[in-house]
């Protein structure tokens, strides 16, 4: 039987689907997985005063702050993403939201001066770590795990399901997916990739992708953005410039785990024309939709 449980966390709607012959056991496993997602949100959210992220920001400019192994592991992965992206992916760049307000109505572009004023607070290379502590050297600096946190939570939730004996499941955290095995009948999990410009006449999905024991994540310019004079400016900001990238409308990547799929999709968006070479080097299957709406990539788009 199939047990499907929707829930909300990290300011988004999620769902965990489990195929299991015992509904009670399935629900127990799902509850444990959901609890893990909430734990990660509480620990790493920049919106909570009691989170590790907020504690690191408060200590900026002061003494090093002791953090645990889980936090250091995420920081290690952030360092890898920074290196792979030539600095475009930088978890110290969350301060740019002080200039870029994607909720403001009417929308407004920040000035170059506003962005330049924040750039001294950006720079992963300045973050000091020794395996036990972390220190941000400049007051006002902060870290933002938003680029990897949700995908990390998807992987952790999947791990909890497996620990409870689940063999067939799909963790969907706001469109970032981690599949455990196939469906119970042996078929892969079929995922529709939404069009980045939905509208009248647009298909429900631009591609259908089958996954089993794998992850699929999509990064795009369609959820948080502002439009000024007919130009779309997305929330995907290149840390090196402080300005949005505009080469791709969306990028979907399949990888063994969600954190890899998600970070590769985001880095590909940030690398613009360099995305195909980057994804080829990572050995990742992908499907990208460029600024003109053309489809590229190595994933079989399947039925449409």
C-alpha positions in Angstrom: 0.0 0.0 0.0 1.0 3.6 -0.5 1.2 6.1 2.4 1.5 9.8 1.4 2.1 12.5 4.0 2.3 16.2 3.1 3.9 18.7 5.5 5.3 22.1 5.6 8.8 23.2 6.6 11.5 25.6 5.4 8.8 28.0 4.1 7.8 25.4 1.5 5.3 22.5 0.9 6.8 19.0 1.0 5.6 15.4 0.8 7.0 11.9 1.6 5.5 8.9 -0.2 6.2 5.4 1.0 5.2 2.1 -0.5 5.0 -0.5 2.4 2.9 -3.5 3.3 2.4 -2.1 6.9 0.7 1.3 7.0 1.5 1.8 10.7 5.2 1.1 10.2 5.2 3.4 7.1 3.7 6.2 9.1 6.2 5.7 12.0 9.1 6.0 9.5 7.6 9.0 7.8 7.1 10.8 11.2 10.8 10.2 12.0 11.8 11.6 8.6 9.7 14.7 9.0 11.1 15.2 12.5 14.6 15.2 11.0 13.7 17.8 8.5 12.3 20.0 11.2 15.5 19.4 13.3 17.7 20.5 10.4 15.5 23.6 9.8 15.7 24.6 13.5 19.5 24.1 13.6 20.5 25.9 10.4 17.8 28.5 9.7 19.0 32.0 9.5 15.5 33.1 10.7 15.8 31.6 14.2 17.8 33.3 16.9 18.7 30.0 18.5 20.1 28.4 15.3 23.8 27.6 14.7 23.7 30.0 11.7 22.5 32.9 13.9 25.1 32.2 16.5 27.9 32.3 13.9 26.6 35.6 12.6 26.4 37.1 16.1 30.0 36.1 16.7 31.3 37.7 13.5 34.3 39.9 14.1 34.9 38.3 17.5 36.3 35.1 18.8 36.0 31.7 17.1 32.8 29.8 17.8 32.9 26.1 18.6 30.6 24.1 16.3 29.8 20.4 16.0 30.8 17.8 13.3 27.6 18.1 11.4 28.1 21.8 10.9 31.7 21.3 9.9 30.6 18.7 7.4 28.2 21.2 5.8 30.9 23.8 5.8 33.3 21.4 4.1 30.7 20.8 1.4 30.2 24.6 1.0 33.9 24.9 0.5 33.7 22.3 -2.3 30.9 24.1 -4.0 32.8 27.4 -3.8 35.8 25.8 -5.5 33.8 24.0 -8.2 32.0 27.3 -9.1 35.1 29.5 -9.2 33.6 31.5 -6.3 30.1 32.1 -7.8 28.5 29.8 -5.2 29.4 31.3 -1.8 27.4 30.8 1.4 28.7 34.2 2.7 26.7 36.0 0.0 23.4 35.8 1.8 24.0 39.4 2.9 23.0 40.4 -0.6 19.4 40.0 0.3 19.8 43.3 2.2 19.9 44.9 -1.3 17.8 42.5 -3.3 14.2 42.4 -2.0 12.3 40.0 -4.2 9.1 40.6 -2.2 9.0 44.4 -2.6 6.0 45.8 -4.5 6.5 47.6 -6.7 9.8 45.9 -7.5 13.0 47.9 -7.3 16.5 47.3 -8.6 19.2 48.0 -6.1 21.8 50.5 -7.1 25.4 49.5 -7.8 26.4 51.4 -4.7 24.1 49.3 -2.5 25.7 46.1 -3.8 29.2 47.4 -3.6 28.6 48.4 0.1 27.9 44.7 0.8 30.7 43.1 -1.1 33.3 43.6 1.7 31.1 41.2 3.7 31.3 38.4 1.1 34.2 36.0 0.7 34.3 32.3 1.6 38.1 32.5 1.6 37.9 34.7 4.7 36.1 32.1 6.8 38.5 30.7 9.3 38.0 27.1 10.4 40.2 24.6 12.2 37.9 21.5 12.4 36.5 22.6 15.8 35.6 26.2 15.4 34.5 28.7 12.8 35.1 32.5 12.7 33.8 35.2 10.4 36.4 38.0 10.6 34.2 41.0 9.8 31.2 42.2 11.8 28.1 41.9 9.7 29.3 38.8 7.8 27.0 35.8 8.0 26.5 32.3 6.5 23.4 31.1 4.6 22.9 27.4 4.2 19.9 27.9 1.9 21.8 26.6 -1.1 22.4 23.2 0.4 20.2 22.9 3.5 17.0 21.6 2.0 18.8 19.0 -0.2 20.8 17.9 2.9 17.5 17.5 4.8 16.1 15.4 1.9 19.1 13.0 2.1 18.8 12.8 5.9 15.1 12.1 5.7 15.8 9.4 3.2 18.4 7.9 5.6 15.8 7.8 8.4 13.3 6.0 6.2 15.9 3.4 5.3 16.9 3.0 9.0 13.2 2.1 9.6 13.2 -0.6 7.0 11.6 1.4 4.1 12.7 0.1 0.7 10.5 2.1 -1.6 9.9 5.8 -1.1 10.1 9.3 -2.5 11.1 12.3 -0.4 10.0 15.5 -2.1 11.2 18.7 -0.3 9.8 21.6 -2.3 10.7 19.9 -5.6 14.1 18.5 -4.6 13.6 14.8 -4.6 15.4 11.7 -3.3 14.2 8.3 -4.3 14.7 5.2 -2.2 14.6 2.3 -4.6 11.8 2.1 -7.1 8.1 2.0 -6.6 6.9 -1.2 -5.0 5.8 -2.6 -8.4 9.3 -2.2 -9.8 8.6 0.9 -11.9 10.9 3.9 -11.4 9.5 7.1 -9.9 8.4 9.3 -12.8 9.0 13.0 -12.1 7.6 15.9 -14.2 9.9 18.9 -14.6 7.7 22.0 -14.6 8.0 24.7 -17.3 9.9 27.7 -16.1 7.4 30.0 -17.9 4.0 28.5 -17.2 1.0 30.0 -18.9 -2.0 29.4 -21.2 -1.1 26.6 -23.5 2.1 25.6 -21.7 2.5 21.8 -20.9 2.1 20.6 -17.4 5.7 19.3 -17.7 8.5 20.1 -20.1 10.0 16.6 -19.4 9.3 13.4 -17.6 12.3 11.9 -15.8 12.5 8.4 -14.3 14.6 7.9 -11.2 15.3 5.0 -8.8 17.8 5.1 -5.9 18.8 8.6 -7.1 18.0 12.3 -6.6 16.6 15.0 -8.9 16.8 18.7 -8.1 15.9 21.8 -10.2 17.2 25.3 -9.9 15.5 28.1 -11.8 14.5 31.8 -12.1 10.8 31.3 -11.8 10.0 31.1 -8.0 11.8 34.2 -6.6 12.4 37.1 -9.0 11.5 40.6 -9.8 10.7 42.2 -13.1 11.7 45.8 -14.0 11.1 47.3 -17.4 10.3 43.8 -18.8 13.5 42.2 -17.6 13.5 39.3 -15.1 16.0 39.4 -12.3 16.1 36.1 -10.3 17.3 35.3 -6.8 20.2 33.4 -8.2 23.0 35.9 -7.5 26.6 35.4 -8.6 28.6 36.1 -5.4 31.4 37.5 -7.4 29.3 40.4 -8.8 26.3 40.6 -6.6 24.0 40.5 -9.6 21.6 37.8 -10.9 22.6 35.4 -13.7 20.3 35.2 -16.7 21.7 32.5 -19.1 19.3 29.7 -18.0 15.7 29.7 -17.1 16.0 26.4 -15.2 18.5 23.6 -14.7 17.5 20.0 -13.5 20.2 17.5 -12.4 20.1 13.8 -11.5 22.7 12.7 -9.0 23.1 9.9 -6.5 22.1 12.1 -3.6 20.0 15.3 -3.3 22.7 17.6 -1.9 24.8 16.8 -5.0 21.9 17.2 -7.4 20.9 20.5 -5.9 24.3 22.1 -5.7 25.2 21.0 -9.2 21.9 22.5 -10.5 22.6 25.8 -8.7 26.2 26.0 -9.7 25.2 25.2 -13.3 22.8 28.1 -13.3 25.6 30.4 -11.9 28.2 29.3 -14.4 25.9 30.3 -17.4 27.6 29.1 -20.6 30.1 27.1 -18.6 27.4 24.8 -17.3 27.6 22.0 -19.8 31.4 21.5 -19.3 30.9 21.7 -15.5 28.2 19.1 -15.5 30.1 16.8 -17.8 33.1 17.0 -15.5 30.8 16.0 -12.6 29.3 13.1 -14.5 25.8 14.4 -13.9 22.8 13.9 -16.1 21.0 17.2 -16.7 18.3 19.1 -18.6 18.5 22.8 -19.0 16.2 25.4 -20.5 18.0 28.5 -21.8 16.9 32.1 -21.8 15.2 31.6 -25.2 13.3 28.5 -24.0 15.4 25.9 -25.9 16.0 22.6 -24.1 19.5 21.2 -23.7 21.2 18.4 -21.8 21.8 14.7 -21.5 18.6 13.6 -19.8 16.0 11.9 -21.9 13.0 14.2 -21.7 10.6 11.3 -22.0 6.9 11.8 -22.9 5.6 15.3 -22.8 
